[in-house]
Amino acid sequence: MKLCHPPQIEPRILIDEDFCKGCQLCIRVCPRQVLVRGKRRNRAGYLLPEIKEGSKCSACLLCELTCPDLALTVAKGEK
């Protein structure tokens, strides 16, 4: 009997730059330190978070659930 394994899934973090206000809560709550403070600013002048190592993301959704501006989404996609 042969076991079939589902394809490995790597989550993707999507940041809506127009909604982000640079509060950095997503950075603070990430248990795997996937997000870091970025150097880029959005149109409103807020510093945006950057994804340091997306492959370390476990899709725990803490960043998404913590964001007060709903600027962050964790999407699951195939590797």
N, CA, C and O atoms as CSV, one atom per row, in Angstrom:
chain,resi,resn,atom,element,x,y,z
A,1,MET,N,N,0.848,-1.174,0.000
A,1,MET,CA,C,0.000,0.000,0.000
A,1,MET,C,C,0.896,1.240,0.000
A,1,MET,O,O,1.838,1.337,0.787
A,2,LYS,N,N,0.595,2.166,-0.876
A,2,LYS,CA,C,1.389,3.378,-1.008
A,2,LYS,C,C,0.615,4.553,-0.410
A,2,LYS,O,O,-0.561,4.756,-0.711
A,3,LEU,N,N,1.294,5.318,0.437
A,3,LEU,CA,C,0.655,6.481,1.042
A,3,LEU,C,C,0.893,7.708,0.177
A,3,LEU,O,O,1.997,7.930,-0.319
A,4,CYS,N,N,-0.133,8.482,0.008
A,4,CYS,CA,C,-0.006,9.733,-0.737
A,4,CYS,C,C,0.094,10.883,0.252
A,4,CYS,O,O,-0.707,10.984,1.181
A,5,HIS,N,N,1.062,11.734,0.054
A,5,HIS,CA,C,1.221,12.900,0.908
A,5,HIS,C,C,0.774,14.132,0.140
A,5,HIS,O,O,1.114,14.297,-1.031
A,6,PRO,N,N,0.013,14.999,0.801
A,6,PRO,CA,C,-0.401,16.223,0.117
A,6,PRO,C,C,0.814,17.095,-0.176
A,6,PRO,O,O,1.827,16.996,0.517
A,7,PRO,N,N,0.726,17.943,-1.188
A,7,PRO,CA,C,1.862,18.818,-1.491
A,7,PRO,C,C,2.161,19.722,-0.301
A,7,PRO,O,O,1.256,20.140,0.422
A,8,GLN,N,N,3.434,20.015,-0.112
A,8,GLN,CA,C,3.829,20.882,0.988
A,8,GLN,C,C,3.345,22.296,0.699
A,8,GLN,O,O,3.505,22.808,-0.409
A,9,ILE,N,N,2.762,22.905,1.693
A,9,ILE,CA,C,2.183,24.226,1.513
A,9,ILE,C,C,3.000,25.262,2.281
A,9,ILE,O,O,3.296,25.082,3.462
A,10,GLU,N,N,3.354,26.326,1.609
A,10,GLU,CA,C,4.072,27.422,2.253
A,10,GLU,C,C,3.155,28.639,2.301
A,10,GLU,O,O,2.712,29.117,1.256
A,11,PRO,N,N,2.866,29.145,3.492
A,11,PRO,CA,C,2.000,30.320,3.590
A,11,PRO,C,C,2.683,31.564,3.016
A,11,PRO,O,O,3.909,31.673,3.002
A,12,ARG,N,N,1.862,32.484,2.551
A,12,ARG,CA,C,2.373,33.764,2.056
A,12,ARG,C,C,1.727,34.875,2.871
A,12,ARG,O,O,0.526,34.839,3.142
A,13,ILE,N,N,2.515,35.843,3.253
A,13,ILE,CA,C,2.011,36.983,4.007
A,13,ILE,C,C,1.809,38.129,3.021
A,13,ILE,O,O,2.741,38.550,2.336
A,14,LEU,N,N,0.587,38.620,2.964
A,14,LEU,CA,C,0.247,39.716,2.057
A,14,LEU,C,C,-0.020,40.967,2.884
A,14,LEU,O,O,-0.831,40.936,3.810
A,15,ILE,N,N,0.645,42.054,2.561
A,15,ILE,CA,C,0.493,43.305,3.297
A,15,ILE,C,C,-0.134,44.342,2.376
A,15,ILE,O,O,0.413,44.663,1.321
A,16,ASP,N,N,-1.287,44.862,2.784
A,16,ASP,CA,C,-1.940,45.919,2.018
A,16,ASP,C,C,-1.319,47.246,2.458
A,16,ASP,O,O,-1.645,47.768,3.524
A,17,GLU,N,N,-0.444,47.773,1.648
A,17,GLU,CA,C,0.329,48.963,2.004
A,17,GLU,C,C,-0.549,50.180,2.263
A,17,GLU,O,O,-0.175,51.053,3.046
A,18,ASP,N,N,-1.709,50.252,1.618
A,18,ASP,CA,C,-2.590,51.404,1.810
A,18,ASP,C,C,-3.236,51.417,3.190
A,18,ASP,O,O,-3.563,52.486,3.705
A,19,PHE,N,N,-3.426,50.242,3.797
A,19,PHE,CA,C,-4.073,50.163,5.106
A,19,PHE,C,C,-3.086,50.159,6.268
A,19,PHE,O,O,-3.462,50.519,7.384
A,20,CYS,N,N,-1.855,49.768,6.042
A,20,CYS,CA,C,-0.859,49.642,7.113
A,20,CYS,C,C,-0.516,51.011,7.696
A,20,CYS,O,O,-0.246,51.964,6.965
A,21,LYS,N,N,-0.530,51.090,9.042
A,21,LYS,CA,C,-0.172,52.333,9.729
A,21,LYS,C,C,1.130,52.197,10.498
A,21,LYS,O,O,1.447,53.045,11.333
A,22,GLY,N,N,1.888,51.143,10.230
A,22,GLY,CA,C,3.217,50.997,10.807
A,22,GLY,C,C,3.267,50.795,12.306
A,22,GLY,O,O,4.258,51.166,12.935
A,23,CYS,N,N,2.236,50.221,12.902
A,23,CYS,CA,C,2.195,50.045,14.364
A,23,CYS,C,C,3.153,48.958,14.855
A,23,CYS,O,O,3.514,48.939,16.032
A,24,GLN,N,N,3.560,48.070,13.978
A,24,GLN,CA,C,4.510,46.993,14.256
A,24,GLN,C,C,3.973,45.898,15.182
A,24,GLN,O,O,4.751,45.083,15.680
A,25,LEU,N,N,2.674,45.864,15.418
A,25,LEU,CA,C,2.111,44.795,16.247
A,25,LEU,C,C,2.339,43.434,15.607
A,25,LEU,O,O,2.589,42.452,16.307
A,26,CYS,N,N,2.257,43.369,14.287
A,26,CYS,CA,C,2.471,42.100,13.587
A,26,CYS,C,C,3.891,41.584,13.828
A,26,CYS,O,O,4.110,40.380,13.959
A,27,ILE,N,N,4.840,42.498,13.884
A,27,ILE,CA,C,6.240,42.129,14.120
A,27,ILE,C,C,6.404,41.576,15.528
A,27,ILE,O,O,7.098,40.581,15.736
A,28,ARG,N,N,5.762,42.227,16.492
A,28,ARG,CA,C,5.903,41.833,17.902
A,28,ARG,C,C,5.274,40.490,18.223
A,28,ARG,O,O,5.790,39.753,19.063
A,29,VAL,N,N,4.155,40.154,17.561
A,29,VAL,CA,C,3.450,38.917,17.916
A,29,VAL,C,C,3.953,37.683,17.178
A,29,VAL,O,O,3.615,36.562,17.561
A,30,CYS,N,N,4.744,37.859,16.143
A,30,CYS,CA,C,5.194,36.709,15.352
A,30,CYS,C,C,6.152,35.834,16.166
A,30,CYS,O,O,7.238,36.282,16.532
A,31,PRO,N,N,5.751,34.578,16.454
A,31,PRO,CA,C,6.601,33.704,17.268
A,31,PRO,C,C,7.859,33.233,16.542
A,31,PRO,O,O,8.803,32.765,17.179
A,32,ARG,N,N,7.878,33.353,15.219
A,32,ARG,CA,C,9.032,32.874,14.442
A,32,ARG,C,C,9.858,34.007,13.837
A,32,ARG,O,O,10.776,33.769,13.052
A,33,GLN,N,N,9.527,35.219,14.207
A,33,GLN,CA,C,10.249,36.410,13.754
A,33,GLN,C,C,10.373,36.472,12.229
A,33,GLN,O,O,11.444,36.727,11.678
A,34,VAL,N,N,9.250,36.233,11.578
A,34,VAL,CA,C,9.204,36.272,10.115
A,34,VAL,C,C,9.200,37.719,9.612
A,34,VAL,O,O,9.780,38.022,8.570
A,35,LEU,N,N,8.549,38.599,10.353
A,35,LEU,CA,C,8.430,39.998,9.954
A,35,LEU,C,C,9.440,40.868,10.698
A,35,LEU,O,O,9.750,40.625,11.864
A,36,VAL,N,N,9.942,41.876,10.009
A,36,VAL,CA,C,10.863,42.846,10.614
A,36,VAL,C,C,10.427,44.254,10.206
A,36,VAL,O,O,9.657,44.428,9.261
A,37,ARG,N,N,10.921,45.238,10.919
A,37,ARG,CA,C,10.632,46.622,10.571
A,37,ARG,C,C,11.333,46.948,9.255
A,37,ARG,O,O,12.538,46.742,9.109
A,38,GLY,N,N,10.574,47.447,8.325
A,38,GLY,CA,C,11.125,47.738,7.012
A,38,GLY,C,C,11.669,49.150,6.893
A,38,GLY,O,O,11.615,49.938,7.837
A,39,LYS,N,N,12.188,49.447,5.730
A,39,LYS,CA,C,12.734,50.778,5.446
A,39,LYS,C,C,11.846,51.555,4.483
A,39,LYS,O,O,11.990,52.768,4.327
A,40,ARG,N,N,10.929,50.843,3.840
A,40,ARG,CA,C,10.022,51.483,2.877
A,40,ARG,C,C,8.832,52.105,3.591
A,40,ARG,O,O,8.392,51.619,4.632
A,41,ARG,N,N,8.326,53.170,3.024
A,41,ARG,CA,C,7.139,53.840,3.563
A,41,ARG,C,C,6.003,53.760,2.546
A,41,ARG,O,O,6.233,53.704,1.338
A,42,ASN,N,N,4.781,53.756,3.056
A,42,ASN,CA,C,3.633,53.783,2.155
A,42,ASN,C,C,3.314,55.239,1.803
A,42,ASN,O,O,4.035,56.148,2.214
A,43,ARG,N,N,2.253,55.459,1.057
A,43,ARG,CA,C,1.907,56.812,0.604
A,43,ARG,C,C,1.612,57.767,1.759
A,43,ARG,O,O,1.797,58.977,1.633
A,44,ALA,N,N,1.150,57.215,2.890
A,44,ALA,CA,C,0.847,58.046,4.057
A,44,ALA,C,C,2.093,58.331,4.897
A,44,ALA,O,O,2.037,59.116,5.844
A,45,GLY,N,N,3.215,57.698,4.555
A,45,GLY,CA,C,4.461,57.945,5.269
A,45,GLY,C,C,4.774,56.963,6.383
A,45,GLY,O,O,5.753,57.146,7.106
A,46,TYR,N,N,3.957,55.918,6.535
A,46,TYR,CA,C,4.191,54.925,7.585
A,46,TYR,C,C,5.224,53.894,7.135
A,46,TYR,O,O,5.227,53.472,5.978
A,47,LEU,N,N,6.099,53.493,8.057
A,47,LEU,CA,C,7.068,52.433,7.759
A,47,LEU,C,C,6.344,51.102,7.667
A,47,LEU,O,O,5.551,50.755,8.543
A,48,LEU,N,N,6.615,50.365,6.614
A,48,LEU,CA,C,5.952,49.081,6.383
A,48,LEU,C,C,6.787,47.931,6.938
A,48,LEU,O,O,8.016,47.995,6.912
A,49,PRO,N,N,6.138,46.882,7.439
A,49,PRO,CA,C,6.896,45.691,7.834
A,49,PRO,C,C,7.414,44.977,6.593
A,49,PRO,O,O,6.829,45.080,5.515
A,50,GLU,N,N,8.504,44.261,6.754
A,50,GLU,CA,C,9.058,43.458,5.662
A,50,GLU,C,C,9.085,42.000,6.087
A,50,GLU,O,O,9.171,41.687,7.275
A,51,ILE,N,N,9.012,41.123,5.117
A,51,ILE,CA,C,9.082,39.690,5.374
A,51,ILE,C,C,10.545,39.286,5.316
A,51,ILE,O,O,11.182,39.357,4.265
A,52,LYS,N,N,11.074,38.858,6.471
A,52,LYS,CA,C,12.487,38.485,6.548
A,52,LYS,C,C,12.702,37.083,6.004
A,52,LYS,O,O,13.520,36.878,5.107
A,53,GLU,N,N,11.967,36.115,6.546
A,53,GLU,CA,C,12.090,34.725,6.100
A,53,GLU,C,C,10.707,34.098,6.032
A,53,GLU,O,O,10.244,33.480,6.991
A,54,GLY,N,N,10.056,34.263,4.894
A,54,GLY,CA,C,8.707,33.750,4.715
A,54,GLY,C,C,8.592,32.249,4.878
A,54,GLY,O,O,7.531,31.746,5.249
A,55,SER,N,N,9.661,31.528,4.607
A,55,SER,CA,C,9.624,30.064,4.717
A,55,SER,C,C,9.502,29.601,6.167
A,55,SER,O,O,9.155,28.446,6.416
A,56,LYS,N,N,9.781,30.483,7.125
A,56,LYS,CA,C,9.661,30.131,8.538
A,56,LYS,C,C,8.230,30.290,9.055
A,56,LYS,O,O,7.922,29.871,10.171
A,57,CYS,N,N,7.365,30.890,8.250
A,57,CYS,CA,C,5.985,31.153,8.663
A,57,CYS,C,C,5.232,29.842,8.868
A,57,CYS,O,O,5.263,28.952,8.018
A,58,SER,N,N,4.554,29.739,10.013
A,58,SER,CA,C,3.780,28.533,10.323
A,58,SER,C,C,2.287,28.735,10.083
A,58,SER,O,O,1.490,27.840,10.364
A,59,ALA,N,N,1.905,29.890,9.571
A,59,ALA,CA,C,0.507,30.241,9.317
A,59,ALA,C,C,-0.325,30.213,10.593
A,59,ALA,O,O,-1.479,29.785,10.577
A,60,CYS,N,N,0.262,30.668,11.696
A,60,CYS,CA,C,-0.466,30.706,12.971
A,60,CYS,C,C,-1.521,31.810,12.982
A,60,CYS,O,O,-2.423,31.796,13.820
A,61,LEU,N,N,-1.417,32.754,12.070
A,61,LEU,CA,C,-2.352,33.863,11.875
A,61,LEU,C,C,-2.297,34.936,12.963
A,61,LEU,O,O,-3.139,35.834,12.974
A,62,LEU,N,N,-1.333,34.865,13.872
A,62,LEU,CA,C,-1.250,35.878,14.927
A,62,LEU,C,C,-1.086,37.277,14.345
A,62,LEU,O,O,-1.698,38.227,14.832
A,63,CYS,N,N,-0.274,37.409,13.320
A,63,CYS,CA,C,-0.071,38.728,12.710
A,63,CYS,C,C,-1.375,39.249,12.112
A,63,CYS,O,O,-1.730,40.414,12.292
A,64,GLU,N,N,-2.071,38.388,11.410
A,64,GLU,CA,C,-3.329,38.781,10.764
A,64,GLU,C,C,-4.387,39.153,11.796
A,64,GLU,O,O,-5.081,40.158,11.642
A,65,LEU,N,N,-4.511,38.348,12.845
A,65,LEU,CA,C,-5.525,38.589,13.866
A,65,LEU,C,C,-5.209,39.800,14.739
A,65,LEU,O,O,-6.120,40.407,15.302
A,66,THR,N,N,-3.946,40.154,14.857
A,66,THR,CA,C,-3.530,41.265,15.711
A,66,THR,C,C,-3.609,42.610,15.003
A,66,THR,O,O,-3.755,43.641,15.660
A,67,CYS,N,N,-3.518,42.620,13.703
A,67,CYS,CA,C,-3.482,43.877,12.946
A,67,CYS,C,C,-4.789,44.667,13.130
A,67,CYS,O,O,-5.851,44.208,12.709
A,68,PRO,N,N,-4.715,45.851,13.760
A,68,PRO,CA,C,-5.934,46.630,13.995
A,68,PRO,C,C,-6.510,47.247,12.721
A,68,PRO,O,O,-7.667,47.668,12.709
A,69,ASP,N,N,-5.725,47.304,11.663
A,69,ASP,CA,C,-6.172,47.929,10.420
A,69,ASP,C,C,-6.502,46.930,9.319
A,69,ASP,O,O,-6.787,47.319,8.186
A,70,LEU,N,N,-6.465,45.644,9.650
A,70,LEU,CA,C,-6.761,44.573,8.688
A,70,LEU,C,C,-5.890,44.692,7.437
A,70,LEU,O,O,-6.346,44.451,6.319
A,71,ALA,N,N,-4.631,45.066,7.648
A,71,ALA,CA,C,-3.712,45.291,6.531
A,71,ALA,C,C,-2.921,44.048,6.162
A,71,ALA,O,O,-2.172,44.053,5.185
A,72,LEU,N,N,-3.081,42.991,6.933
A,72,LEU,CA,C,-2.262,41.799,6.739
A,72,LEU,C,C,-3.135,40.567,6.537
A,72,LEU,O,O,-4.130,40.382,7.239
A,73,THR,N,N,-2.763,39.732,5.585
A,73,THR,CA,C,-3.469,38.483,5.328
A,73,THR,C,C,-2.436,37.379,5.152
A,73,THR,O,O,-1.409,37.568,4.501
A,74,VAL,N,N,-2.725,36.226,5.743
A,74,VAL,CA,C,-1.860,35.064,5.546
A,74,VAL,C,C,-2.593,34.129,4.597
A,74,VAL,O,O,-3.666,33.618,4.918
A,75,ALA,N,N,-2.006,33.911,3.429
A,75,ALA,CA,C,-2.615,33.056,2.409
A,75,ALA,C,C,-1.787,31.796,2.259
A,75,ALA,O,O,-0.557,31.846,2.257
A,76,LYS,N,N,-2.459,30.673,2.134
A,76,LYS,CA,C,-1.748,29.414,1.933
A,76,LYS,C,C,-1.634,29.148,0.445
A,76,LYS,O,O,-2.612,29.256,-0.295
A,77,GLY,N,N,-0.442,28.801,0.017
A,77,GLY,CA,C,-0.201,28.498,-1.387
A,77,GLY,C,C,0.775,27.352,-1.502
A,77,GLY,O,O,1.491,27.052,-0.547
A,78,GLU,N,N,0.819,26.708,-2.651
A,78,GLU,CA,C,1.734,25.580,-2.842
A,78,GLU,C,C,3.147,26.076,-3.060
A,78,GLU,O,O,3.369,27.140,-3.637
A,79,LYS,N,N,4.108,25.282,-2.586
A,79,LYS,CA,C,5.524,25.593,-2.782
A,79,LYS,C,C,5.898,25.420,-4.218
A,79,LYS,O,O,7.053,25.636,-4.585
